[in-house]
Amino acid sequence: MSANLITKQQAAEMIGGEKPVSVSFINQLLARRKLPKVRLSYKVCRIPRAAVEAFIASRTEIAK
């Protein structure tokens, strides 16, 4: 299960691609409930990798 959970920094790198977005942008997405989070302790939270991939897919245009 832990292999499917990533940190905020890793999520920022995945969403941004070559130009990573900031961790504060990830925090905004979590606060707006655009991305789900899994709280592991009081301060530690992780994001499911599948949710980040779905977020990217929903905002990616497929060129034909």
PDB file of N, CA, C and O in Angstrom:
ATOM      1  N   MET A   1       0.821  -1.198   0.000  1.00  0.00           N
ATOM      2  CA  MET A   1       0.000   0.000   0.000  1.00  0.00           C
ATOM      3  C   MET A   1       0.857   1.251   0.000  1.00  0.00           C
ATOM      4  O   MET A   1       0.529   2.223  -0.680  1.00  0.00           O
ATOM      5  N   SER A   2       1.951   1.244   0.751  1.00  0.00           N
ATOM      6  CA  SER A   2       2.776   2.445   0.851  1.00  0.00           C
ATOM      7  C   SER A   2       3.459   2.783  -0.476  1.00  0.00           C
ATOM      8  O   SER A   2       3.848   3.931  -0.690  1.00  0.00           O
ATOM      9  N   ALA A   3       3.610   1.796  -1.372  1.00  0.00           N
ATOM     10  CA  ALA A   3       4.216   2.078  -2.674  1.00  0.00           C
ATOM     11  C   ALA A   3       3.265   2.897  -3.543  1.00  0.00           C
ATOM     12  O   ALA A   3       3.701   3.561  -4.483  1.00  0.00           O
ATOM     13  N   ASN A   4       1.981   2.854  -3.236  1.00  0.00           N
ATOM     14  CA  ASN A   4       1.000   3.600  -4.003  1.00  0.00           C
ATOM     15  C   ASN A   4       0.741   4.987  -3.439  1.00  0.00           C
ATOM     16  O   ASN A   4      -0.033   5.754  -4.013  1.00  0.00           O
ATOM     17  N   LEU A   5       1.375   5.317  -2.327  1.00  0.00           N
ATOM     18  CA  LEU A   5       1.220   6.627  -1.710  1.00  0.00           C
ATOM     19  C   LEU A   5       2.480   7.451  -1.946  1.00  0.00           C
ATOM     20  O   LEU A   5       3.594   6.966  -1.746  1.00  0.00           O
ATOM     21  N   ILE A   6       2.300   8.701  -2.373  1.00  0.00           N
ATOM     22  CA  ILE A   6       3.452   9.548  -2.667  1.00  0.00           C
ATOM     23  C   ILE A   6       3.389  10.823  -1.827  1.00  0.00           C
ATOM     24  O   ILE A   6       2.338  11.182  -1.295  1.00  0.00           O
ATOM     25  N   THR A   7       4.519  11.489  -1.719  1.00  0.00           N
ATOM     26  CA  THR A   7       4.595  12.734  -0.957  1.00  0.00           C
ATOM     27  C   THR A   7       4.069  13.895  -1.787  1.00  0.00           C
ATOM     28  O   THR A   7       3.818  13.761  -2.984  1.00  0.00           O
ATOM     29  N   LYS A   8       3.909  15.025  -1.135  1.00  0.00           N
ATOM     30  CA  LYS A   8       3.458  16.231  -1.841  1.00  0.00           C
ATOM     31  C   LYS A   8       4.485  16.655  -2.891  1.00  0.00           C
ATOM     32  O   LYS A   8       4.114  17.102  -3.976  1.00  0.00           O
ATOM     33  N   GLN A   9       5.751  16.520  -2.578  1.00  0.00           N
ATOM     34  CA  GLN A   9       6.809  16.895  -3.518  1.00  0.00           C
ATOM     35  C   GLN A   9       6.767  16.003  -4.755  1.00  0.00           C
ATOM     36  O   GLN A   9       6.905  16.495  -5.875  1.00  0.00           O
ATOM     37  N   GLN A  10       6.580  14.710  -4.567  1.00  0.00           N
ATOM     38  CA  GLN A  10       6.496  13.796  -5.698  1.00  0.00           C
ATOM     39  C   GLN A  10       5.260  14.091  -6.544  1.00  0.00           C
ATOM     40  O   GLN A  10       5.311  14.001  -7.770  1.00  0.00           O
ATOM     41  N   ALA A  11       4.153  14.443  -5.895  1.00  0.00           N
ATOM     42  CA  ALA A  11       2.939  14.802  -6.631  1.00  0.00           C
ATOM     43  C   ALA A  11       3.172  16.065  -7.453  1.00  0.00           C
ATOM     44  O   ALA A  11       2.714  16.163  -8.592  1.00  0.00           O
ATOM     45  N   ALA A  12       3.881  17.026  -6.880  1.00  0.00           N
ATOM     46  CA  ALA A  12       4.188  18.268  -7.599  1.00  0.00           C
ATOM     47  C   ALA A  12       5.042  17.980  -8.827  1.00  0.00           C
ATOM     48  O   ALA A  12       4.831  18.582  -9.880  1.00  0.00           O
ATOM     49  N   GLU A  13       5.992  17.077  -8.706  1.00  0.00           N
ATOM     50  CA  GLU A  13       6.840  16.712  -9.841  1.00  0.00           C
ATOM     51  C   GLU A  13       6.040  15.984 -10.912  1.00  0.00           C
ATOM     52  O   GLU A  13       6.262  16.201 -12.103  1.00  0.00           O
ATOM     53  N   MET A  14       5.111  15.123 -10.504  1.00  0.00           N
ATOM     54  CA  MET A  14       4.296  14.391 -11.475  1.00  0.00           C
ATOM     55  C   MET A  14       3.355  15.330 -12.219  1.00  0.00           C
ATOM     56  O   MET A  14       3.222  15.231 -13.439  1.00  0.00           O
ATOM     57  N   ILE A  15       2.707  16.230 -11.508  1.00  0.00           N
ATOM     58  CA  ILE A  15       1.738  17.127 -12.131  1.00  0.00           C
ATOM     59  C   ILE A  15       2.422  18.130 -13.038  1.00  0.00           C
ATOM     60  O   ILE A  15       1.909  18.447 -14.111  1.00  0.00           O
ATOM     61  N   GLY A  16       3.569  18.631 -12.624  1.00  0.00           N
ATOM     62  CA  GLY A  16       4.258  19.647 -13.410  1.00  0.00           C
ATOM     63  C   GLY A  16       5.026  19.112 -14.594  1.00  0.00           C
ATOM     64  O   GLY A  16       5.277  19.853 -15.545  1.00  0.00           O
ATOM     65  N   GLY A  17       5.406  17.854 -14.568  1.00  0.00           N
ATOM     66  CA  GLY A  17       6.200  17.287 -15.659  1.00  0.00           C
ATOM     67  C   GLY A  17       7.608  17.848 -15.648  1.00  0.00           C
ATOM     68  O   GLY A  17       8.321  17.723 -14.652  1.00  0.00           O
ATOM     69  N   GLU A  18       8.016  18.466 -16.753  1.00  0.00           N
ATOM     70  CA  GLU A  18       9.363  19.031 -16.843  1.00  0.00           C
ATOM     71  C   GLU A  18       9.524  20.260 -15.966  1.00  0.00           C
ATOM     72  O   GLU A  18      10.630  20.566 -15.521  1.00  0.00           O
ATOM     73  N   LYS A  19       8.433  20.963 -15.717  1.00  0.00           N
ATOM     74  CA  LYS A  19       8.460  22.166 -14.891  1.00  0.00           C
ATOM     75  C   LYS A  19       7.562  21.937 -13.678  1.00  0.00           C
ATOM     76  O   LYS A  19       6.372  22.249 -13.730  1.00  0.00           O
ATOM     77  N   PRO A  20       8.108  21.397 -12.584  1.00  0.00           N
ATOM     78  CA  PRO A  20       7.279  21.014 -11.439  1.00  0.00           C
ATOM     79  C   PRO A  20       6.525  22.213 -10.849  1.00  0.00           C
ATOM     80  O   PRO A  20       7.029  23.336 -10.824  1.00  0.00           O
ATOM     81  N   VAL A  21       5.326  21.944 -10.386  1.00  0.00           N
ATOM     82  CA  VAL A  21       4.556  22.957  -9.688  1.00  0.00           C
ATOM     83  C   VAL A  21       5.024  22.998  -8.236  1.00  0.00           C
ATOM     84  O   VAL A  21       5.762  22.117  -7.796  1.00  0.00           O
ATOM     85  N   SER A  22       4.605  24.003  -7.503  1.00  0.00           N
ATOM     86  CA  SER A  22       5.036  24.144  -6.112  1.00  0.00           C
ATOM     87  C   SER A  22       4.212  23.255  -5.186  1.00  0.00           C
ATOM     88  O   SER A  22       3.111  22.818  -5.523  1.00  0.00           O
ATOM     89  N   VAL A  23       4.773  23.005  -4.028  1.00  0.00           N
ATOM     90  CA  VAL A  23       4.083  22.208  -3.018  1.00  0.00           C
ATOM     91  C   VAL A  23       2.864  22.979  -2.511  1.00  0.00           C
ATOM     92  O   VAL A  23       1.866  22.371  -2.124  1.00  0.00           O
ATOM     93  N   SER A  24       2.935  24.304  -2.510  1.00  0.00           N
ATOM     94  CA  SER A  24       1.776  25.085  -2.071  1.00  0.00           C
ATOM     95  C   SER A  24       0.590  24.892  -3.018  1.00  0.00           C
ATOM     96  O   SER A  24      -0.559  24.951  -2.580  1.00  0.00           O
ATOM     97  N   PHE A  25       0.850  24.663  -4.309  1.00  0.00           N
ATOM     98  CA  PHE A  25      -0.228  24.353  -5.253  1.00  0.00           C
ATOM     99  C   PHE A  25      -0.871  23.022  -4.891  1.00  0.00           C
ATOM    100  O   PHE A  25      -2.092  22.883  -4.958  1.00  0.00           O
ATOM    101  N   ILE A  26      -0.066  22.057  -4.513  1.00  0.00           N
ATOM    102  CA  ILE A  26      -0.587  20.754  -4.079  1.00  0.00           C
ATOM    103  C   ILE A  26      -1.423  20.935  -2.818  1.00  0.00           C
ATOM    104  O   ILE A  26      -2.482  20.323  -2.678  1.00  0.00           O
ATOM    105  N   ASN A  27      -0.949  21.776  -1.900  1.00  0.00           N
ATOM    106  CA  ASN A  27      -1.721  22.054  -0.685  1.00  0.00           C
ATOM    107  C   ASN A  27      -3.072  22.675  -1.023  1.00  0.00           C
ATOM    108  O   ASN A  27      -4.075  22.365  -0.380  1.00  0.00           O
ATOM    109  N   GLN A  28      -3.104  23.546  -2.023  1.00  0.00           N
ATOM    110  CA  GLN A  28      -4.369  24.156  -2.453  1.00  0.00           C
ATOM    111  C   GLN A  28      -5.310  23.097  -3.022  1.00  0.00           C
ATOM    112  O   GLN A  28      -6.507  23.109  -2.735  1.00  0.00           O
ATOM    113  N   LEU A  29      -4.773  22.187  -3.826  1.00  0.00           N
ATOM    114  CA  LEU A  29      -5.605  21.120  -4.390  1.00  0.00           C
ATOM    115  C   LEU A  29      -6.169  20.224  -3.287  1.00  0.00           C
ATOM    116  O   LEU A  29      -7.317  19.785  -3.362  1.00  0.00           O
ATOM    117  N   LEU A  30      -5.356  19.955  -2.266  1.00  0.00           N
ATOM    118  CA  LEU A  30      -5.818  19.135  -1.150  1.00  0.00           C
ATOM    119  C   LEU A  30      -6.891  19.872  -0.357  1.00  0.00           C
ATOM    120  O   LEU A  30      -7.882  19.269   0.055  1.00  0.00           O
ATOM    121  N   ALA A  31      -6.703  21.167  -0.142  1.00  0.00           N
ATOM    122  CA  ALA A  31      -7.674  21.954   0.617  1.00  0.00           C
ATOM    123  C   ALA A  31      -9.002  22.069  -0.126  1.00  0.00           C
ATOM    124  O   ALA A  31     -10.065  22.077   0.495  1.00  0.00           O
ATOM    125  N   ARG A  32      -8.941  22.159  -1.449  1.00  0.00           N
ATOM    126  CA  ARG A  32     -10.157  22.257  -2.260  1.00  0.00           C
ATOM    127  C   ARG A  32     -10.760  20.890  -2.573  1.00  0.00           C
ATOM    128  O   ARG A  32     -11.775  20.789  -3.262  1.00  0.00           O
ATOM    129  N   ARG A  33     -10.128  19.851  -2.063  1.00  0.00           N
ATOM    130  CA  ARG A  33     -10.553  18.456  -2.255  1.00  0.00           C
ATOM    131  C   ARG A  33     -10.553  18.033  -3.715  1.00  0.00           C
ATOM    132  O   ARG A  33     -11.372  17.219  -4.142  1.00  0.00           O
ATOM    133  N   LYS A  34      -9.620  18.599  -4.474  1.00  0.00           N
ATOM    134  CA  LYS A  34      -9.423  18.158  -5.857  1.00  0.00           C
ATOM    135  C   LYS A  34      -8.584  16.891  -5.882  1.00  0.00           C
ATOM    136  O   LYS A  34      -8.680  16.093  -6.814  1.00  0.00           O
ATOM    137  N   LEU A  35      -7.759  16.708  -4.853  1.00  0.00           N
ATOM    138  CA  LEU A  35      -6.961  15.496  -4.669  1.00  0.00           C
ATOM    139  C   LEU A  35      -7.270  14.925  -3.294  1.00  0.00           C
ATOM    140  O   LEU A  35      -7.399  15.680  -2.330  1.00  0.00           O
ATOM    141  N   PRO A  36      -7.391  13.605  -3.184  1.00  0.00           N
ATOM    142  CA  PRO A  36      -7.599  13.001  -1.867  1.00  0.00           C
ATOM    143  C   PRO A  36      -6.278  12.872  -1.128  1.00  0.00           C
ATOM    144  O   PRO A  36      -5.213  12.870  -1.746  1.00  0.00           O
ATOM    145  N   LYS A  37      -6.343  12.765   0.177  1.00  0.00           N
ATOM    146  CA  LYS A  37      -5.130  12.572   0.967  1.00  0.00           C
ATOM    147  C   LYS A  37      -5.353  11.467   1.981  1.00  0.00           C
ATOM    148  O   LYS A  37      -6.479  11.186   2.391  1.00  0.00           O
ATOM    149  N   VAL A  38      -4.254  10.851   2.372  1.00  0.00           N
ATOM    150  CA  VAL A  38      -4.264   9.820   3.398  1.00  0.00           C
ATOM    151  C   VAL A  38      -3.384  10.328   4.521  1.00  0.00           C
ATOM    152  O   VAL A  38      -2.185  10.533   4.334  1.00  0.00           O
ATOM    153  N   ARG A  39      -3.973  10.530   5.680  1.00  0.00           N
ATOM    154  CA  ARG A  39      -3.208  11.036   6.809  1.00  0.00           C
ATOM    155  C   ARG A  39      -2.605   9.858   7.566  1.00  0.00           C
ATOM    156  O   ARG A  39      -3.324   8.984   8.050  1.00  0.00           O
ATOM    157  N   LEU A  40      -1.272   9.842   7.661  1.00  0.00           N
ATOM    158  CA  LEU A  40      -0.576   8.749   8.339  1.00  0.00           C
ATOM    159  C   LEU A  40      -0.289   9.070   9.800  1.00  0.00           C
ATOM    160  O   LEU A  40      -0.179   8.165  10.627  1.00  0.00           O
ATOM    161  N   SER A  41      -0.170  10.333  10.114  1.00  0.00           N
ATOM    162  CA  SER A  41       0.004  10.786  11.492  1.00  0.00           C
ATOM    163  C   SER A  41      -0.446  12.235  11.556  1.00  0.00           C
ATOM    164  O   SER A  41      -1.038  12.749  10.606  1.00  0.00           O
ATOM    165  N   TYR A  42      -0.172  12.887  12.659  1.00  0.00           N
ATOM    166  CA  TYR A  42      -0.612  14.266  12.840  1.00  0.00           C
ATOM    167  C   TYR A  42      -0.083  15.185  11.747  1.00  0.00           C
ATOM    168  O   TYR A  42      -0.818  16.035  11.246  1.00  0.00           O
ATOM    169  N   LYS A  43       1.182  15.026  11.372  1.00  0.00           N
ATOM    170  CA  LYS A  43       1.800  15.918  10.395  1.00  0.00           C
ATOM    171  C   LYS A  43       2.052  15.288   9.034  1.00  0.00           C
ATOM    172  O   LYS A  43       2.316  16.001   8.066  1.00  0.00           O
ATOM    173  N   VAL A  44       1.975  13.978   8.946  1.00  0.00           N
ATOM    174  CA  VAL A  44       2.351  13.295   7.709  1.00  0.00           C
ATOM    175  C   VAL A  44       1.103  12.917   6.917  1.00  0.00           C
ATOM    176  O   VAL A  44       0.224  12.214   7.415  1.00  0.00           O
ATOM    177  N   CYS A  45       1.042  13.395   5.679  1.00  0.00           N
ATOM    178  CA  CYS A  45      -0.044  12.987   4.802  1.00  0.00           C
ATOM    179  C   CYS A  45       0.550  12.604   3.457  1.00  0.00           C
ATOM    180  O   CYS A  45       1.550  13.175   3.021  1.00  0.00           O
ATOM    181  N   ARG A  46      -0.070  11.640   2.809  1.00  0.00           N
ATOM    182  CA  ARG A  46       0.366  11.158   1.508  1.00  0.00           C
ATOM    183  C   ARG A  46      -0.805  11.207   0.545  1.00  0.00           C
ATOM    184  O   ARG A  46      -1.965  11.284   0.950  1.00  0.00           O
ATOM    185  N   ILE A  47      -0.475  11.160  -0.741  1.00  0.00           N
ATOM    186  CA  ILE A  47      -1.477  11.249  -1.792  1.00  0.00           C
ATOM    187  C   ILE A  47      -1.413   9.960  -2.609  1.00  0.00           C
ATOM    188  O   ILE A  47      -0.322   9.528  -2.978  1.00  0.00           O
ATOM    189  N   PRO A  48      -2.549   9.341  -2.897  1.00  0.00           N
ATOM    190  CA  PRO A  48      -2.542   8.138  -3.732  1.00  0.00           C
ATOM    191  C   PRO A  48      -2.049   8.444  -5.148  1.00  0.00           C
ATOM    192  O   PRO A  48      -2.506   9.398  -5.779  1.00  0.00           O
ATOM    193  N   ARG A  49      -1.124   7.637  -5.634  1.00  0.00           N
ATOM    194  CA  ARG A  49      -0.557   7.829  -6.973  1.00  0.00           C
ATOM    195  C   ARG A  49      -1.645   7.778  -8.050  1.00  0.00           C
ATOM    196  O   ARG A  49      -1.603   8.554  -9.005  1.00  0.00           O
ATOM    197  N   ALA A  50      -2.606   6.883  -7.907  1.00  0.00           N
ATOM    198  CA  ALA A  50      -3.674   6.753  -8.898  1.00  0.00           C
ATOM    199  C   ALA A  50      -4.507   8.034  -8.983  1.00  0.00           C
ATOM    200  O   ALA A  50      -4.968   8.401 -10.064  1.00  0.00           O
ATOM    201  N   ALA A  51      -4.703   8.715  -7.853  1.00  0.00           N
ATOM    202  CA  ALA A  51      -5.471   9.961  -7.856  1.00  0.00           C
ATOM    203  C   ALA A  51      -4.724  11.054  -8.602  1.00  0.00           C
ATOM    204  O   ALA A  51      -5.342  11.851  -9.308  1.00  0.00           O
ATOM    205  N   VAL A  52      -3.411  11.104  -8.458  1.00  0.00           N
ATOM    206  CA  VAL A  52      -2.611  12.106  -9.177  1.00  0.00           C
ATOM    207  C   VAL A  52      -2.646  11.808 -10.671  1.00  0.00           C
ATOM    208  O   VAL A  52      -2.781  12.722 -11.484  1.00  0.00           O
ATOM    209  N   GLU A  53      -2.524  10.532 -11.038  1.00  0.00           N
ATOM    210  CA  GLU A  53      -2.578  10.161 -12.452  1.00  0.00           C
ATOM    211  C   GLU A  53      -3.943  10.485 -13.054  1.00  0.00           C
ATOM    212  O   GLU A  53      -4.024  10.926 -14.201  1.00  0.00           O
ATOM    213  N   ALA A  54      -5.022  10.270 -12.288  1.00  0.00           N
ATOM    214  CA  ALA A  54      -6.363  10.604 -12.763  1.00  0.00           C
ATOM    215  C   ALA A  54      -6.524  12.121 -12.908  1.00  0.00           C
ATOM    216  O   ALA A  54      -7.163  12.591 -13.849  1.00  0.00           O
ATOM    217  N   PHE A  55      -5.947  12.882 -11.983  1.00  0.00           N
ATOM    218  CA  PHE A  55      -5.995  14.342 -12.052  1.00  0.00           C
ATOM    219  C   PHE A  55      -5.289  14.838 -13.308  1.00  0.00           C
ATOM    220  O   PHE A  55      -5.787  15.731 -13.994  1.00  0.00           O
ATOM    221  N   ILE A  56      -4.138  14.263 -13.606  1.00  0.00           N
ATOM    222  CA  ILE A  56      -3.378  14.649 -14.801  1.00  0.00           C
ATOM    223  C   ILE A  56      -4.167  14.275 -16.057  1.00  0.00           C
ATOM    224  O   ILE A  56      -4.265  15.070 -16.992  1.00  0.00           O
ATOM    225  N   ALA A  57      -4.724  13.075 -16.075  1.00  0.00           N
ATOM    226  CA  ALA A  57      -5.472  12.612 -17.249  1.00  0.00           C
ATOM    227  C   ALA A  57      -6.708  13.465 -17.514  1.00  0.00           C
ATOM    228  O   ALA A  57      -7.075  13.692 -18.667  1.00  0.00           O
ATOM    229  N   SER A  58      -7.346  13.933 -16.449  1.00  0.00           N
ATOM    230  CA  SER A  58      -8.552  14.736 -16.631  1.00  0.00           C
ATOM    231  C   SER A  58      -8.241  16.126 -17.168  1.00  0.00           C
ATOM    232  O   SER A  58      -9.135  16.796 -17.686  1.00  0.00           O
ATOM    233  N   ARG A  59      -7.012  16.569 -17.056  1.00  0.00           N
ATOM    234  CA  ARG A  59      -6.634  17.897 -17.503  1.00  0.00           C
ATOM    235  C   ARG A  59      -5.670  17.902 -18.688  1.00  0.00           C
ATOM    236  O   ARG A  59      -5.123  18.942 -19.054  1.00  0.00           O
ATOM    237  N   THR A  60      -5.471  16.729 -19.279  1.00  0.00           N
ATOM    238  CA  THR A  60      -4.576  16.611 -20.416  1.00  0.00           C
ATOM    239  C   THR A  60      -5.388  16.472 -21.697  1.00  0.00           C
ATOM    240  O   THR A  60      -6.296  15.646 -21.791  1.00  0.00           O
ATOM    241  N   GLU A  61      -5.046  17.284 -22.664  1.00  0.00           N
ATOM    242  CA  GLU A  61      -5.712  17.211 -23.942  1.00  0.00           C
ATOM    243  C   GLU A  61      -5.021  16.170 -24.797  1.00  0.00           C
ATOM    244  O   GLU A  61      -3.792  16.124 -24.862  1.00  0.00           O
ATOM    245  N   ILE A  62      -5.797  15.346 -25.443  1.00  0.00           N
ATOM    246  CA  ILE A  62      -5.215  14.342 -26.319  1.00  0.00           C
ATOM    247  C   ILE A  62      -5.208  14.906 -27.737  1.00  0.00           C
ATOM    248  O   ILE A  62      -6.253  15.189 -28.322  1.00  0.00           O
ATOM    249  N   ALA A  63      -4.008  15.058 -28.267  1.00  0.00           N
ATOM    250  CA  ALA A  63      -3.867  15.602 -29.619  1.00  0.00           C
ATOM    251  C   ALA A  63      -4.137  14.505 -30.642  1.00  0.00           C
ATOM    252  O   ALA A  63      -3.611  13.398 -30.531  1.00  0.00           O
ATOM    253  N   LYS A  64      -4.960  14.820 -31.634  1.00  0.00           N
ATOM    254  CA  LYS A  64      -5.270  13.831 -32.664  1.00  0.00           C
ATOM    255  C   LYS A  64      -4.727  14.278 -33.988  1.00  0.00           C
ATOM    256  O   LYS A  64      -4.884  13.578 -34.989  1.00  0.00           O
TER     257      LYS A  64
END
